[in-house]
Amino acid sequence: MGQPSILSPLGADPHECGYCKSGADTSISYGAWAHNLTCDDYQALIDRGWRRSGKYLYKPLMHKTCCPQYTIKLDALAFRPAKQHRQVLNKLRRFLDGEWVPAAADRVLGDAHGAGDGPVPGHDADVPAVAPVAEDKAAVVVTKKRRTDPAADQVPSDAAAAAVEQQNLPHAHSRAGKKHAAAAKDAPPKPPKPPKNTPFDLDQAIADLVGMEHRKHSFRTTLEPASFTDAKFALYKRYQIAIHRDPPEKVTPRGFERFLVDSPLSSPGKVARSSSTTSPLVGSVTPIAQPRFGSFHLCYYLDTQLIAVSVIDLLPHCVSAVYFFYDPDFSFLSLGKVSAMVEMRLARDERRSLPSRVVDWEPDRMKWYYMGYYLHMCQKMVYKAQFRPSFLLDPAAYVWVPYEEALGLLDDAEDGFTTLVEPRVSRKTAPKGLGEREVEEDEADRLWIYEDGYVVPLKEYDDPETRPFVVECAARMDAETAAHTVFTPR
């Protein structure tokens, strides 16, 4: 049996909002530090509104925080692409084939999701609302050696300019037209285009992009356990400086590790299958029944250059997006939208690798794609709602509501917050403990707590001040998850 989930409750955490920039501590969430977290437990937690940033777990207090954050998920098996999604994939295909060269205006730093209000991050916009939490704030059970922050200069990338220049050369002057025509005549045949009005097939569309030969540029992805490399950090630093306007001295290797490499997730199947899958994303071999769970980096390469990284968690029921960063030079490829569809495809591939009896027994296995949080009044979140069919989590009853049904309720919410099912409450009428469950005395007695190297029932723990603190955390979890979680004292 693996190690149980071990959490240090941290309590309510008011901090400045990363969305509305209120300038005050108006963003309020409940936090906990995860020393270890099983993938099953984390699946249960995100289904009650929790998310993670590194090893820090947080759950917005929806009726108190200034910008309510609704957990959003997409049915990856039933994804219905909008016209813009088909256009994004077709644009990438044309770029890889050399049929389309972006104009100078399209190559400037821009929005990876196509919104018209300037650059925004990829599917990571829920992260800025989380206040940084130092590791030493938690009661650390097992200490970890920290690495010193080495100086890291920004690593410039001119691959985008080189790629565009390479495509522009045959067209630069009219006198080169004949030479270009001759070269095109001798070029390998291109893949046939599907006839018009052909139903969109996401699996085939991604397969047509990844690993296709006889193209001007190659495009491939690799899936690997979350790890630090110089190339990933250099890309991350460029992204943070260009997109988030972070000061260069604030973007450090240790910060990258804490945010996007360190993970509390543990599972017997974390690396059991390595990169083996039937997916064209990472190869083609015989699938193995053991599911693959844990924290991973899905890396995107154009030719030989790393141009984007999806930080994701593979959980029993879903692919959960954590963060996405990309090379700003390639903003014209709408990589944020591309990556969302690649991650949906990954969920489908993981599901296909499971034995049919497992899927029959658990129909939700790897069916979903979790996109973090949805903020109704935040323009940067519009792209999430454009992927259908999607669902929002009710913050009180913890049931999923189709986005189309929730939309009208959110539009009508007078103070920016509402529950999505009856009885509906607003910020003004919400009870103090909205979304918390009642933890009875006998249940509280059986909660586990870590003390001096031993795990004991809470009723046997001496410190009376610890009991309400642990019960408060358990009330924000489902009973089953709380029952086999080990809590550390305050």
C-alpha positions in Angstrom: 0.0 0.0 0.0 1.3 3.5 -0.9 1.8 6.3 1.5 -1.4 8.1 2.5 -2.2 11.7 1.7 -0.5 14.0 4.3 -1.8 17.5 4.6 -1.0 20.5 6.8 -4.0 22.8 7.1 -3.1 26.4 6.7 -6.6 28.0 7.1 -8.1 31.0 5.3 -5.7 33.0 3.2 -6.8 36.6 2.2 -4.5 38.1 -0.5 -4.5 40.6 -3.3 -6.5 39.4 -6.3 -4.6 38.5 -9.5 -7.7 39.1 -11.6 -9.4 42.4 -10.6 -6.2 43.9 -9.2 -8.2 45.3 -6.3 -5.1 46.4 -4.4 -6.4 44.9 -1.2 -6.7 41.4 0.3 -10.0 40.7 -1.3 -9.3 37.3 -2.8 -10.0 34.7 -0.1 -9.2 31.0 -0.3 -8.7 28.1 2.1 -5.2 26.6 1.9 -3.3 23.5 2.8 0.2 22.2 2.2 0.3 18.7 0.7 3.3 16.7 1.6 1.9 13.7 -0.2 -1.4 13.3 -2.1 -2.7 10.3 -3.8 -4.2 10.8 -7.3 -7.5 9.4 -6.1 -7.6 11.8 -3.3 -6.7 14.8 -5.5 -9.4 13.7 -8.0 -11.9 13.9 -5.1 -10.6 17.3 -4.0 -10.8 19.0 -7.4 -14.4 17.7 -7.6 -15.0 19.8 -4.5 -13.4 22.9 -5.9 -9.8 22.5 -4.9 -6.8 23.1 -7.1 -3.0 22.9 -6.6 -0.1 25.2 -7.3 3.0 23.1 -6.8 2.4 21.5 -3.4 0.1 24.2 -2.2 -3.6 23.3 -2.3 -6.3 26.0 -2.3 -10.0 26.2 -2.4 -11.7 29.6 -3.1 -14.2 30.6 -0.5 -16.7 31.4 -3.2 -19.2 33.6 -1.3 -16.4 35.7 0.2 -13.8 36.1 -2.5 -14.0 39.1 -4.8 -13.8 37.0 -8.0 -15.7 33.7 -7.6 -13.9 30.9 -9.4 -16.0 28.0 -10.6 -14.3 24.7 -11.5 -14.8 23.9 -15.1 -14.5 20.6 -17.0 -15.1 19.5 -20.5 -16.4 16.1 -21.8 -13.4 15.2 -23.9 -15.2 12.3 -25.6 -18.1 14.5 -26.8 -16.0 17.7 -27.6 -17.9 19.8 -30.2 -15.4 22.1 -31.9 -16.4 25.6 -32.9 -15.4 27.0 -36.2 -12.5 28.8 -34.6 -11.0 25.6 -33.2 -11.0 24.0 -36.7 -9.4 27.1 -38.1 -6.7 27.1 -35.4 -5.6 23.5 -36.3 -5.9 24.2 -40.0 -3.7 27.3 -39.6 -1.0 25.2 -37.9 -1.2 22.6 -40.6 -0.8 25.2 -43.3 2.2 26.7 -41.4 3.8 23.3 -41.1 3.2 22.6 -44.8 4.7 25.9 -45.8 1.4 27.1 -47.3 1.0 30.0 -44.9 3.6 32.6 -43.8 2.3 35.0 -41.1 2.5 38.7 -41.9 4.7 40.8 -39.8 1.8 42.0 -37.8 0.8 38.5 -36.9 4.3 37.6 -35.6 4.3 40.2 -32.9 3.6 39.2 -29.3 -0.1 38.4 -29.1 -2.8 36.4 -27.5 -2.4 32.6 -27.7 -6.2 32.3 -27.4 -7.3 34.8 -30.0 -9.0 37.3 -27.7 -8.8 40.9 -28.9 -7.6 42.6 -25.7 -3.9 41.9 -25.8 -1.7 39.1 -24.5 -3.0 36.7 -22.0 -1.6 33.4 -20.7 -2.5 30.0 -21.8 -5.0 27.9 -19.8 -3.4 29.0 -16.6 -5.3 32.0 -15.7 -6.6 30.6 -12.4 -3.0 30.6 -11.0 -2.4 34.3 -10.4 -5.1 34.5 -7.8 -3.1 32.2 -5.5 -0.9 33.9 -3.0 2.7 32.5 -2.9 3.1 30.2 0.1 6.5 29.5 1.5 7.3 25.9 2.3 8.3 26.7 5.8 4.7 27.9 6.6 3.6 24.3 6.8 4.5 21.8 9.4 6.9 19.9 7.2 6.9 16.1 7.8 9.8 15.3 5.5 12.4 18.0 4.7 13.7 18.4 1.2 17.1 19.8 0.2 16.7 23.1 -1.6 18.8 24.1 -4.5 20.3 27.5 -4.6 19.0 29.9 -7.2 21.7 30.2 -9.9 21.7 33.3 -12.0 19.9 32.6 -15.2 20.0 35.0 -18.1 17.2 35.3 -20.6 18.0 32.9 -23.5 16.8 34.5 -26.7 15.2 32.4 -29.4 15.4 33.3 -33.1 13.9 30.0 -34.4 10.6 31.7 -35.3 12.4 34.4 -37.3 14.5 31.8 -39.0 11.5 29.7 -39.8 9.6 32.6 -41.3 12.7 33.8 -43.2 13.2 30.3 -44.6 9.6 30.3 -45.9 9.9 33.9 -47.2 13.1 33.4 -49.3 11.4 31.7 -52.3 8.8 34.5 -52.4 11.1 37.4 -51.7 11.6 38.4 -55.3 9.6 37.7 -58.5 12.7 36.5 -60.3 12.8 33.5 -57.9 9.3 32.4 -59.0 10.5 29.8 -61.6 13.1 28.3 -59.2 10.4 28.0 -56.5 8.0 26.4 -58.9 10.6 23.8 -59.9 11.4 23.0 -56.3 7.7 22.6 -55.6 7.4 20.2 -58.5 10.1 18.0 -57.1 8.8 18.1 -53.5 7.2 15.1 -51.9 3.4 14.8 -52.2 1.4 16.5 -49.5 -1.2 14.7 -47.5 -4.7 14.9 -49.2 -7.1 17.4 -47.7 -10.4 16.2 -46.5 -13.4 17.1 -48.7 -15.5 20.1 -47.6 -18.3 19.5 -45.0 -16.4 16.4 -43.7 -17.3 16.0 -39.9 -14.5 17.2 -37.7 -12.5 14.3 -36.2 -10.3 15.6 -33.4 -8.2 12.4 -33.2 -7.5 12.5 -36.9 -6.9 16.3 -36.9 -4.2 16.0 -34.2 -2.7 12.9 -35.9 -2.4 14.9 -39.1 -0.3 17.5 -37.2 2.0 15.3 -35.1 4.8 13.4 -36.6 3.7 13.8 -40.2 6.6 13.5 -42.7 7.3 15.4 -45.9 6.6 18.8 -44.4 8.5 22.0 -44.4 8.4 21.9 -40.5 8.0 19.0 -38.2 5.7 19.2 -35.1 5.9 16.7 -32.3 5.1 16.2 -28.7 6.6 14.2 -25.9 5.0 13.3 -22.5 7.4 13.0 -19.6 7.2 13.1 -15.8 7.5 16.7 -14.5 11.1 17.7 -14.4 13.5 20.6 -14.5 15.6 21.2 -17.7 17.5 24.2 -18.8 15.5 24.4 -22.0 12.2 24.4 -20.1 13.3 27.0 -17.7 14.7 29.3 -20.5 11.3 29.0 -22.2 9.4 29.7 -19.0 11.5 32.7 -18.2 10.9 34.2 -21.7 7.2 33.6 -21.3 6.9 35.1 -17.8 8.8 38.2 -18.8 7.0 38.8 -22.1 3.4 37.7 -21.2 3.2 38.3 -17.4 5.7 41.2 -17.3 7.6 39.6 -14.5 10.9 41.3 -13.6 13.8 39.0 -14.9 15.4 38.8 -11.5 12.1 37.4 -10.0 12.0 34.4 -12.4 14.4 31.9 -10.8 15.0 28.2 -11.3 13.8 27.4 -7.8 10.6 29.4 -8.4 10.0 27.3 -11.6 10.6 24.1 -9.7 8.3 25.0 -6.8 5.5 26.1 -9.2 5.7 23.6 -12.1 7.9 20.7 -11.1 7.3 20.0 -7.4 4.2 17.9 -7.0 2.6 16.1 -4.1 0.9 13.5 -6.3 1.8 9.9 -5.8 0.5 6.8 -7.4 1.7 3.2 -8.1 1.1 3.9 -11.8 2.9 7.2 -11.9 5.6 6.0 -14.3 4.5 2.4 -14.8 4.0 2.9 -18.5 6.6 5.6 -19.1 5.7 7.1 -22.5 4.1 3.9 -23.8 0.7 4.6 -25.4 -1.2 4.0 -28.6 -1.2 7.8 -29.0 0.5 9.4 -32.0 1.5 12.0 -29.5 4.4 9.9 -28.1 4.7 6.8 -30.3 2.9 3.7 -31.2 3.3 0.6 -29.1 1.1 -2.0 -27.5 -0.9 -0.5 -24.7 -0.4 -1.7 -21.1 -3.3 -2.0 -18.8 -1.7 -0.2 -15.8 -3.0 3.4 -15.8 -0.6 6.3 -15.8 -1.2 8.8 -13.0 0.8 11.8 -11.7 2.2 15.1 -12.8 3.7 15.4 -16.3 5.1 17.9 -18.8 3.7 17.6 -22.3 6.4 19.2 -24.4 5.8 20.7 -27.9 8.6 20.8 -30.5 8.8 22.7 -33.8 11.5 21.0 -35.7 14.1 20.6 -33.0 13.1 23.6 -30.8 11.0 23.4 -27.6 8.2 26.0 -28.2 5.6 25.2 -25.5 5.0 23.1 -22.4 1.7 21.9 -20.9 2.0 21.2 -17.2 -0.7 18.6 -16.5 -1.9 16.0 -14.0 -3.2 12.7 -15.1 -5.9 11.6 -12.6 -8.3 8.6 -12.5 -11.0 10.5 -14.3 -9.3 13.3 -16.2 -6.4 15.2 -17.6 -6.2 18.3 -15.4 -4.5 21.4 -16.8 -2.2 23.1 -14.3 -0.3 25.7 -16.5 0.8 26.3 -20.0 3.7 28.4 -21.2 5.0 29.0 -24.7 7.6 30.8 -26.8 6.2 34.3 -27.4 7.7 34.3 -30.9 5.1 31.7 -31.9 2.0 33.5 -30.6 0.7 33.6 -34.1 0.1 29.8 -33.9 -2.6 30.1 -31.2 -0.7 27.5 -29.2 -3.0 27.8 -26.2 -6.0 26.6 -28.1 -3.9 23.9 -29.9 -2.6 22.6 -26.6 -6.1 22.4 -25.1 -7.2 20.1 -28.0 -4.0 18.1 -27.7 -4.7 17.5 -24.0 -8.2 16.5 -24.8 -6.8 14.0 -27.3 -4.4 12.7 -24.6 -7.4 12.0 -22.3 -9.0 10.0 -25.1 -5.8 8.1 -25.7 -5.4 7.2 -22.1 -9.0 6.0 -21.9 -8.5 3.8 -25.0 -5.5 2.2 -23.3 -7.7 0.9 -20.5 -9.3 -2.6 -20.7 -12.9 -2.4 -21.7 -14.0 -4.0 -18.4 -12.4 -1.0 -16.5 -14.3 1.5 -18.6 -17.6 -0.5 -18.3 -17.1 -0.5 -14.5 -16.1 3.1 -14.3 -17.6 5.1 -17.2 -15.9 8.3 -16.1 -12.4 6.9 -16.4 -10.3 9.5 -18.3 -13.5 11.0 -19.8 -12.9 14.6 -18.7 -10.6 17.5 -19.4 -10.4 19.9 -16.4 -9.4 23.5 -17.4 -9.0 25.0 -14.0 -11.3 27.8 -12.9 -13.8 29.8 -14.8 -14.5 33.4 -13.8 -17.6 34.7 -15.5 -16.6 38.4 -15.4 -13.0 37.9 -16.6 -12.4 38.4 -20.3 -9.4 36.1 -20.2 -11.6 33.2 -19.3 -13.9 33.5 -22.4 -11.9 30.9 -24.3 -12.7 28.2 -21.7 -16.4 28.6 -22.3 -15.9 28.2 -26.0 -15.0 24.5 -25.6 -18.2 22.5 -25.5 -19.8 20.6 -23.9 -18.5 22.0 -20.6 -19.8 22.0 -17.1 -19.4 24.2 -14.0 -19.2 22.9 -10.4 -21.9 24.1 -8.0 -20.0 25.5 -5.0 -22.5 24.2 -2.4 -24.0 21.0 -3.7 -20.9 19.9 -5.7 -22.9 18.8 -8.7 -22.0 19.6 -12.3 -24.2 22.0 -14.2 -24.0 22.4 -18.0 -22.4 25.7 -18.9 -25.4 26.8 -21.0 -27.7 26.4 -18.0 -25.2 28.2 -15.7 -24.7 31.1 -18.1 -28.0 32.8 -17.5 -27.7 32.4 -13.7 -24.3 34.0 -13.7 -25.5 36.8 -16.0 -28.3 37.6 -13.5 -26.1 37.4 -10.4 -26.4 40.8 -8.8 -23.3 40.7 -6.7 -21.2 38.4 -8.9 -21.9 35.2 -7.1 -24.6 32.6 -7.2 -25.1 28.9 -6.6 -26.1 27.0 -9.7 -28.8 24.7 -8.3 -31.7 25.1 -5.9 -31.7 26.5 -3.3 -29.9 29.3 -5.0 -28.1 31.8 -2.8 -26.2 35.0 -3.5 -23.2 36.5 -1.7 -25.6 38.3 0.7 -27.8 35.3 1.5 -25.1 32.6 1.6 -24.6 30.8 4.9 -21.3 31.3 6.7 -20.1 27.8 6.0 -21.2 27.5 2.4 -19.9 24.4 0.8 -18.8 22.8 4.1 -20.2 19.6 5.3 -21.1 18.8 8.9 -18.3 16.8 10.6 -20.0 14.9 13.5 -18.2 14.3 16.8 -17.6 10.6 16.2 -16.1 11.2 12.7 -13.8 13.9 14.1 -12.5 11.4 16.7 -11.4 9.1 14.0 -9.5 11.6 11.9 -5.8 10.8 11.8 -3.1 13.2 12.9 0.7 13.0 12.8 2.6 13.4 16.0 6.4 12.9 16.6 6.7 10.2 14.0 3.4 8.4 14.9 -0.1 8.6 13.4 -2.8 8.7 16.1 -6.6 9.3 16.1 -7.5 12.9 16.7 -9.3 12.0 19.9 -6.0 10.9 21.4 -4.1 14.0 20.5 -3.3 16.3 23.5 -3.6 19.8 22.0 -7.2 20.9 22.1 -6.5 23.9 19.7 -5.6 21.5 16.9 -9.0 19.7 16.8 -11.1 22.6 15.3 -8.3 23.4 12.9 -8.2 19.8 11.5 -12.0 19.5 11.5 -12.3 22.8 9.5 -10.1 21.3 6.8 -12.0 17.9 6.8 -15.3 19.8 6.4 -14.1 21.1 3.0 -13.4 17.5 1.9 -15.6 14.6 1.3 -15.9 12.1 4.2 -14.0 9.3 2.5 -11.0 11.4 1.6 -10.9 12.9 5.0 -11.0 9.5 6.7 -7.7 8.2 5.2 -5.9 11.6 5.1 -3.2 12.2 7.8 -3.3 15.8 9.1 -0.3 17.5 10.7 -0.8 19.8 13.7 -1.1 23.5 13.4 
